[in-house]
């Protein structure tokens, strides 16, 4: 069942510091043949991401080392620098945090959920100082027949109330990392909306597309793609599309926009009958109310290769063009890679260049938001291949 969707109000757009952005240096000297628009792409990266470093997650019935690790982002940064692509900036380089950003955050996510996330680690350690050496993992949830409308006092119960799996550890740095990452996404969107950037990339972790209005899971706490889309709407784009190319369906993003006609959500992903997150992502989910017809799911079977995947991408791009979007947000997951340890598609590294070229054909102002990809050694190459293809 879809969670209740709250209408978003218009809001004051945060200042994006256009003059400061123009002064951001390139990552390094670009290699010959790199298109100028890719050399100049704004890349807003999260300096606080490594504070979220989970020890263990529940995976297939046992505790295992976390797949979502700080090295994922580090490999992307290294690849960008080696190829000389983009202008790197942190949120602090662009603009100070302000009340307008916090207000936007509280329109996409519920205030009780945000309060819980912000204080959860201190509560966890307050229960027992020994918890400082452990991650907080949920273990009980208000499933069918149980009440979720009353916030419990018990910490473990609230941890379950605001989550939907046991694979997303909450750590000492989770809130700071997620909050800074959300700023990366919003600032990237505002830079594009302001007209000074054709495209921008929010390079951050933890990822965001599984996070709902009031729940975390799938390694995600705050929905960066949804925040970017709303920032574009607030800046004056009447219609915005979100395209999710991660292997796993962006259930949080879908739920947030499911009853809205101003944001079109399209996703190509593993069939939810066999693939996480299991309980959303079916082809018959087309939107509801005002949003009927503005949700497109293209589930594909495990083992899908690039030809079939590219055909599905073509369907999604055609639908986005038909929607008449004025701007695009791409939830850029590269766990579609053939070597990904927790996924099942068969894209090869060169295929991601073609993905970028296909996205560029829409000719829309575009915000890329980093999502999944767990073959750590290749995640940098595959991610930057998309950007290079887009900017070619």
C-alpha positions, -999 to +999 in steps of 0.1 A: +000+000+000+013+035-008+021+057+021+001+089+024+015+116+001+016+152+013+014+181-011+045+202-012+042+239-009+062+263-029+092+277-010+120+301-011+149+289-031+182+288-013+209+310-027+233+288-048+262+311-050+265+313-087+296+336-086+314+311-063+304+282-085+320+299-115+353+300-097+354+263-088+385+247-103+384+216-125+394+183-108+427+183-126+439+189-162+414+173-185+426+146-209+426+155-246+393+150-264+371+155-233+341+178-242+341+212-226+307+208-210+319+177-192+351+194-181+329+221-166+302+199-150+296+209-114+301+180-090+289+187-055+305+161-033+299+152+004+329+157+027+310+141+056+301+109+038+327+087+055+311+094+089+285+069+079+304+036+079+283+007+090+299-024+105+273-050+096+240-055+078+215-083+078+217-100+043+200-132+034+195-143+070+229-135+084+250-105+096+276-097+070+300-067+064+282-038+049+281-035+011+275+002+012+309+015+022+328+048+020+352+035-007+323+036-032+324+074-033+362+076-030+365+055-062+343+079-081+363+109-069+395+092-079+382+084-114+370+120-119+404+133-109+423+109-131+402+118-161+402+155-153+364+158-154+342+183-136+345+212-112+345+198-077+328+217-049+315+209-014+283+224+000+304+248+021+321+261-011+287+271-025+265+284+002+260+282+040+232+260+053+201+280+059+165+278+071+152+274+035+170+241+031+157+228+064+122+239+054+125+220+021+138+189+040+107+190+063+084+192+033+098+161+017+102+141+050+080+143+080+093+164+110+089+135+135+110+113+113+137+140+109+137+145+147+142+108+152+171+105+128+188+136+142+188+123+177+188+085+172+225+079+178+226+098+211+196+078+222+211+045+212+243+052+231+224+066+261+207+033+266+241+017+272+276+032+266+287-001+251+264+007+221+290+032+209+309+002+195+278-012+178+255-001+149+218+003+156+198-022+135+160-025+135+144-058+145+107-051+150+082-034+127+045-023+128+034-046+100-002-054+090-027-053+118-003-033+141-006+005+147+019+029+133+000+061+142+013+063+178+051+069+183+064+045+209+086+057+238+108+026+235+138+033+212+139-001+195+102+003+187+108+037+172+137+024+152+113-001+137+086+025+132+108+046+110+125+018+090+115-011+067+145-035+068+174-048+089+200-041+063+205-003+070+227+003+100+224+036+118+258+048+130+274+078+148+278+097+116+246+087+097+227+118+103+255+142+095+264+123+063+228+120+051+221+157+059+252+169+041+243+146+012+208+161+009+224+195+007+246+183-022+215+172-041+196+205-034+225+227-043+232+208-075+195+212-085+195+249-077+227+254-097+210+238-127+177+256-121+195+289-120+206+285-156+243+286-149+248+249-153+235+225-180+240+196-156+254+188-122+262+157-102+255+152-065+282+128-055+271+116-020+264+087+002+245+072+019+222+069-012+186+081-010+161+066-034+147+040-010+139+066+018+103+075+021+086+104+037+090+088+072+112+057+068+147+046+061+159+014+045+179+001+015+209+019+029+190+052+025+179+079+050+170+110+031+157+110-005+182+130-024+165+126-058+132+137-044+148+167-028+165+176-060+132+173-079+114+195-054+141+221-056+137+222-094+099+226-090+104+254-064+127+271-089+100+274-115+101+242-136+065+233-140+072+196-148+101+176-136+110+139-144+129+116-121+145+086-139+158+058-117+183+035-134+195+017-102+191-021-102+167-018-072+134+000-076+133+035-060+103+028-038+108+059-017+108+082-047+078+066-062+058+069-029+067+106-025+054+115-060+027+089-065-002+112-063+013+142-081+010+153-117+040+176-117+067+150-112+069+120-135+087+090-121+102+063-143+123+033-132+139+003-148+149-023-123+150-059-112+116-076-110+103-070-075+089-105-073+125-117-069+145-085-062+147-060-034+127-040-023+101-066-033+069-047-023+069-019-049+080-016-085+054-036-104+044-025-138+008-020-128+017+009-104+008+038-126+001+066-100-030+075-081-053+105-079-038+135-097-007+114-103-025+087-123-005+079-154+026+097-141+045+066-127+062+042-150+078+010-138+098-012-162+107-044-142+132-067-158+142-103-150+175-112-133+201-118-160+190-090-183+217-079-207+224-045-221+203-048-253+171-055-234+180-030-207+187-003-233+153-010-250+136-004-216+156+028-212+143+039-245+107+034-233+114+055-202+130+083-222+101+084-247+077+086-218+097+115-202+097+133-235+060+128-239+054+142-204+070+175-214+095+177-185+115+209-182+142+193-161+155+158-153+168+141-121+187+109-127+190+084-098+223+071-109+228+036-096+255+015-113+246-018-096+233-029-130+270-039-136+276-075-144+300-078-115+278-063-088+277-086-058+241-080-048+224-075-082+217-094-113+219-075-146+247-078-171+258-044-182+296-040-189+316-009-182+316+004-218+278+002-218+276+031-193+291+054-220+260+046-241+237+052-212+251+087-208+247+094-245+211+083-244+203+105-215+219+135-233+195+130-262+167+144-240+185+177-241+172+187-206+188+204-177+199+174-157+208+166-121+226+133-115+223+119-080+246+090-069+227+059-057+238+023-057+267+002-071+286-022-049+313-037-071+336-012-054+366-015-077+345-007-108+320+018-094+342+047-102+347+037-138+311+029-144+297+061-128+321+084-146+315+066-179+278+077-177+289+113-171+315+111-199+289+097-223+264+124-213+289+152-219+304+138-251 
